[in-house]
Amino acid sequence: MIHVTADNWQQEVLQSDRPVVVDFFATWCGPCKMQSPILEALEQEFDTFKIVKCDVDEAPDLADQCKIRVVPTLICFKDGAIYKKNEGVLRRDDFLKVFDL
């Protein structure tokens, strides 16, 4: 899974030719650790969207820009704009319902 920072944000997220779900997480966050295997499985299962990770401690400017107040937070970008956002852990089926992907 790709890790995004300020250096590759534009290319990996905003200029992507398919929807991108950004997993804003922290290494110290227990719920984030629960979310990670679910996202890894979804990324392997689907090729209509991609999932990338953003460590809020390593990229605080991106977290501020996206108004991240809780981790994990998942934000789906379509055509360079925020499409949908969810705070907290999502199970597989809930992920598909929330993001309609």
C-alpha positions as CSV (number, residue, x, y, z in Angstrom):
1,M,0.0,0.0,0.0
2,I,1.3,3.4,-1.0
3,H,2.1,5.9,1.8
4,V,1.4,9.5,0.8
5,T,3.2,12.6,2.0
6,A,3.2,16.2,0.8
7,D,5.8,15.1,-1.8
8,N,3.5,12.6,-3.6
9,W,0.0,13.8,-2.6
10,Q,-0.7,15.6,-5.8
11,Q,0.3,12.7,-8.0
12,E,-1.2,9.8,-5.9
13,V,-4.4,11.4,-4.7
14,L,-5.5,14.5,-6.6
15,Q,-4.4,13.5,-10.1
16,S,-5.4,9.9,-9.9
17,D,-7.5,8.5,-12.8
18,R,-9.6,6.4,-10.3
19,P,-11.1,7.1,-6.9
20,V,-8.6,7.1,-4.0
21,V,-9.4,6.3,-0.4
22,V,-6.9,7.9,2.0
23,D,-6.5,6.1,5.3
24,F,-5.4,8.8,7.8
25,F,-3.9,6.8,10.6
26,A,-1.3,6.9,13.4
27,T,1.1,4.1,14.3
28,W,0.1,4.3,18.0
29,C,-3.7,4.0,17.3
30,G,-5.3,0.7,18.2
31,P,-8.4,1.1,16.0
32,C,-6.1,2.1,13.1
33,K,-4.3,-1.3,13.5
34,M,-7.7,-3.0,13.3
35,Q,-8.6,-1.1,10.1
36,S,-5.4,-1.8,8.2
37,P,-6.0,-5.5,7.3
38,I,-9.5,-4.7,6.2
39,L,-8.2,-2.1,3.8
40,E,-5.3,-4.3,2.6
41,A,-7.9,-7.0,1.7
42,L,-10.1,-4.5,-0.1
43,E,-7.2,-3.2,-2.1
44,Q,-6.4,-6.7,-3.3
45,E,-10.0,-7.4,-4.1
46,F,-10.9,-4.3,-6.2
47,D,-9.1,-2.5,-8.9
48,T,-11.7,0.2,-9.5
49,F,-10.3,2.3,-6.7
50,K,-7.0,2.5,-4.8
51,I,-6.3,2.9,-1.1
52,V,-3.3,4.8,0.2
53,K,-2.2,5.6,3.8
54,C,-1.2,8.9,5.4
55,D,0.4,8.9,8.8
56,V,-0.9,12.0,10.5
57,D,2.2,12.3,12.7
58,E,4.5,12.3,9.6
59,A,2.2,14.5,7.5
60,P,0.5,17.0,9.9
61,D,0.0,19.6,7.2
62,L,-2.0,17.1,5.1
63,A,-4.0,16.1,8.2
64,D,-4.8,19.7,8.9
65,Q,-5.6,20.4,5.2
66,C,-8.2,17.5,5.3
67,K,-9.5,18.5,8.7
68,I,-8.5,15.2,10.4
69,R,-9.6,15.3,14.0
70,V,-9.9,11.5,14.7
71,V,-7.9,8.5,13.5
72,P,-8.7,6.4,11.7
73,T,-10.4,8.6,9.2
74,L,-11.0,7.5,5.6
75,I,-11.6,10.1,2.9
76,C,-12.5,9.1,-0.7
77,F,-11.3,11.5,-3.4
78,K,-12.8,11.5,-6.8
79,D,-11.4,13.7,-9.6
80,G,-9.2,15.5,-7.1
81,A,-12.1,16.4,-4.7
82,I,-13.4,15.0,-1.5
83,Y,-16.3,12.6,-2.3
84,K,-17.0,11.0,1.1
85,K,-15.5,10.9,4.6
86,N,-15.8,8.5,7.5
87,E,-14.3,8.7,11.0
88,G,-13.7,5.4,12.8
89,V,-13.2,1.8,11.8
90,L,-15.3,0.4,9.0
91,R,-15.9,-3.3,8.3
92,R,-15.6,-4.5,4.7
93,D,-19.3,-4.4,3.9
94,D,-19.8,-1.0,5.7
95,F,-16.8,0.4,3.7
96,L,-18.5,-0.6,0.4
97,K,-21.8,1.0,1.5
98,V,-20.3,4.2,2.8
99,F,-18.1,4.9,-0.1
100,D,-20.4,3.4,-2.8
101,L,-17.4,2.0,-4.7
